[in-house]
Amino acid sequence: MSEAGTVLVADDHDASLRGLRDLLKRGDYAVWTAANGTDALRIAHDERPDVVLLDVIMPGLSGVDVCAELKRDAATCLTPVVLISGTQERQLRLAGLQAGADDFLNKPVDTEELYARIRSLVRLKRLTDDMESAESLFLTLGRIIEARDPYTEGHCERLARYATALGTALELQQNDIATLYRGAFVHDIGKIGIPDALLLKKGRLTSSEFDVMKRHPVIGDELCRTVRSLEPVRAIVRHHHERFNGTGYPDGLTGDQIPPLAQIVTVVDVFDALTTDRPYRRALTRAGASDTLRAEASAGWYALNLVETFLDVLRAA
């Protein structure tokens, strides 16, 4: 990979394409080229460039179309896209902005402006990649913590499936559903700071041992605070053991003080725990777990409507 950065250029006009390619190569950028939008999409997915330059008007898929596709795809949505146009037409720029374009350049392209824009966007992309790598590490840590305990194997995947299904049933925004998915994998990451002697104890914890265990949401919150891209999941990590009546931990929040996404993870986390074998008890049946959830909600631990919606989701699955 070029130290300066990697750039994909798409333009159906051969002279323009070669001109931009040569300019970028003189700036020490590695360059891929595409003569149409379909090829540009394929190369963007296969090669993962730092920046994508798209001519707005191309046959078939236009630059705006390609931009929109890249921004819709989770694998490429954070790749900076620059639209290049020979016109200043307002509607064209609005369409580009709605498609998610990060910047615009006008033809003929000024060399110094091109270098300045690309340099800035490459720096942004690499910062984003660093954050994604850190987040990936945390998600992996979540699985490692799960693997420490044979009784919790598959817990993160089930939690992610339950939480996103409940979020969908509640008609949450897509970004909230994505946060639920990520939160499911890191909700217990603070257990990395809890001794194995407690995590793997074959029996119920003593009062003093439980006090130690109750630190894990705070530890997890502090860990996630160090990764900016995990900011949305911090409320889940810190508050997934709170109860509606204020008897939960670590902050004793009540009712709507508990963040909604944390409430969702709480309910599905409890259900998964109830339906999984533990050293001190056998797993409950789905019916038994449902009855327990309803009873605890009636006792003021969770929002009853949330529990009923989740049970409806399970019945429909």
N, C-alpha and C positions, 0 to 999 in steps of 0.2 A: 504494500500500500504506500502511495506517495505520502511523504511527510506533510506536504502542503495541503493535501486533501484529494478526494475523488469526486468527480463531477460527471453527471449524465446530461448530455445535450440532445434535445429532440427538435428537429426542424425539417420540414419536407423540402425546403429550398436548399439545394446542394451547396451553392456558393456561401450562403449564410452559415450552414452547418460546418463547412470546412473552416470558415473564418473564425468562428467561435472556438472550434477545436484547437486551431493553431494558437490563438491568443492564450487560451488556458494552458496549453502545453508549455508556452514560453514562460508562464508563471509557475511552472513546475507541478502543475496539477495532473493527476492521472485522469484520462478522459474516455468515457464511453459515448458513442453516438447512436442515434436512432433517427430514421427518416419518416417515422409515423408514430402515432400514439400507441398502437398495439405493441410495437417493438419496445417502445419506451417503458410501458408497464412491465413487460417481461424482464427487461434488463434491470429495472429498479428493484424487482423482487429477487432476482438471481444474484445481483452484484452488491446491493445495498450501498449505493453511493452516499457521500456526505451531503451533496446538494444536487437538486434536479433543476435544469433550465429547460423550459418548454416554450416553444413558439405557440402563441395563442391559436392561430389559424392553421390547422392541418387537416388533410382529408381523413374521413372516418372519425376516429376519436380526436377531438380538438385538445389543445393544451388545457383548457378549463375542465374538460371531461377527465383527462388523465389525472389532473390535480385532485379532482373530487374523489376518484377511485383510490388514489394513494392515501388520502386523508381518511377515507372510510376504513382502510385496512389497518388492523392493530399492528401489523409488522412494519408498516411504512408511514404510519400517521405522524410520526415525529420527524420525518425527513423534510428539511426545508425545501420548499418549491418556489422557484422564481418564474413568473410568466413574462415573456418577451413579446412586445407588440410594436407594430409600426404606426399605431394610432393612439391618440389620447382619449378615445371615446369613453365617456363616463360609464355607460351601461356595461361595457366590456370589463372595466375594472371592478365594477360592483359584482359582476358574475364571478370574476376571479376571487374576490374576497369571500363571497358566499361559498365558493368551492374550497376555501381554506388556504389560498396562496399566501406565502410569507413575505413576498416582495415582488416588485415589478421593475422591468427595464424597458427602455424605449429604443427602437431601431432608428438610426444606426447606433450600436452600442459603444459607449465611451469606454476606452480601455481601462483608465484609472478607476472609473466608477464600477466597472465589472469586477476588477480585482478587489476593491474595497468591500463590495457587497458579498462576494464569495468568501473572502477571508473572514468576515464577521459571521456568516452563516456556518462555515466549517467549524469555527470556534464554538458556536452555539450547539451544533450537532454533537461535537465531542464531549461537551459538558453534559448534554442529555444522555449520551451513551454511558458516561461515567455513573450518572444517577441510576440508569437502568441496570447497570452491572451491580451496583450496591443493592438495589431492590431485589434483583435476582438472587443475590447472596442471602438476603434475609428470608426469601421464600424457601430457599434450600434449607436454611437453618430451621425453619418451621417443620420441614419434613424430618430433619435429623432429630429434633426434639421428640417428635412423634415416634421415631424409630427406637428411641431409648426404652420405650415401654411397649411390650408386646400386646398389651391390652388396648392400645390406641392405634393400632395399624389401620391405615386407611381413613382415619378420623378427619384429616384436613380435606381430603377429596369429598367425603360425604357431606361435611359441613358446607363446603363451597357449593355443592349441588343443591342441598336443602335451602341455603340462604338465598341463592340466586333465584330459585323457583318461587320462594316466598316473596322476594322483592318484585318479581315479575307479576305475581298475583296481586300485589298491592299497587301495581302500575307505577312503580318508581321510575325515575329517569335512568337512562342507560349508564350514566357516569356513577350513579349510586349503586346500581347492580354490579358494575365493575369493581367498585370499592368493597362491596360485600364479598365478592369472589377473592380479592386479594386479602381482605381482612380475615377470611376463613383460614388462610394458610399461615398468617402470622399472629393470630389472636393469642396464642400461648407462648410466643417467643420468649417472654420473660422467664419461662421455666428453665432457660439455660442457666439462670442464676440460682436455681433450687437444687440442693443435693440429691443425688440418686437415691440415697437412703430414704428420703421422703417420697420421691416420685414413684419408687418401685416397692414401697412398703406393702406387704401382704396383710392388710388389715386397715382399719380406720385410723386416721391420724389423731394424736392427742391434741388437746387444746393448744399447747405451746407449739407443736409441730404445725398445726393448721395456721397459726399466726405467721409462721415462716412462709408457708405456702401462699398465704394471702398477699405476699409481696410481689408475686409474679406479674400482676397487671401493671404495677408501677415500674418495675424493671423493664418490662416490654415497651411501655410508653417512652421511657427514657432512651431506649435503644432506637426506636423508630424516629424519635426526634432528630436523630443525627442524619437521617436520609430524607431530603426534601420531598421526594416523590411519594414517600409513605405518610406524609402529613394527613391525607384524608382518612387513613385507617387508624390513626392514633386513638380516636374516640372508641372504636371497637375494641382495640387492645386493652385500653384502660378500664372500660366500663362494662365488659361482657359478664361480670359477676355481680352487677348491681341488681337490686330488687325494687319493685314498684313501691313497696311499703317502707323502704329505707333501711332494710336489714342486710343489704348486700355490702360488698366491698369493692374498691378500697375507700370510696368517698362517701358512702351512705346516701347516695342520691335517691330522690323519690320521684315517682310519676314521670311527668314529661321533662323533668330535669335530665333524665337518662336519654342520651342521644338516640334517635330512632333506629339507626343502623345497628347500634350496640344492642338495642332491645331485640332486634331480629336475630342476631347471632346468639344472644342469650337463650332464646327459645329453642333454636335448632341444636345448639350445643347440649342443652339439657336432654333433649329427646335422643340425641345420638349416644350420650352417656348412659341413659336408661336402657337403651336397646343393645348395649355392648357389655360383654362379660367384664367383671371387675374382680380383683383378688378376693374381695370380701362379699361378693354376691354374683348370682347368675344374671344374665341379661333378661329384661322383661320382654314379653311379647309386644308387638306394635299396639295391640288393644290395651295392654296393661300400662304401657308408657303413655298412651293417650289419656287414660284415666288419671294417671299421676300428674301429668301436665295440667289437666283441667282443675284438679284438686289444688295444686299449688298456685294456679292463677286465681282461683276463688279465695285462697288464703292471702292474696295480695302480693304474690311474688312477681307476677308478670301481668301484662295487659291481656285480659281474657279474649278480646276480639282478635288479637294477634295470634294467640294460641289456636282459636277456632279456625282462622284463615289457614294457618299452617296445616292443621289436621284435614281441612278440605283439600288442600294441595296434595297431601299424602293419599287421600282416598281417590283422587282423580288420576294419580300417577299409574 
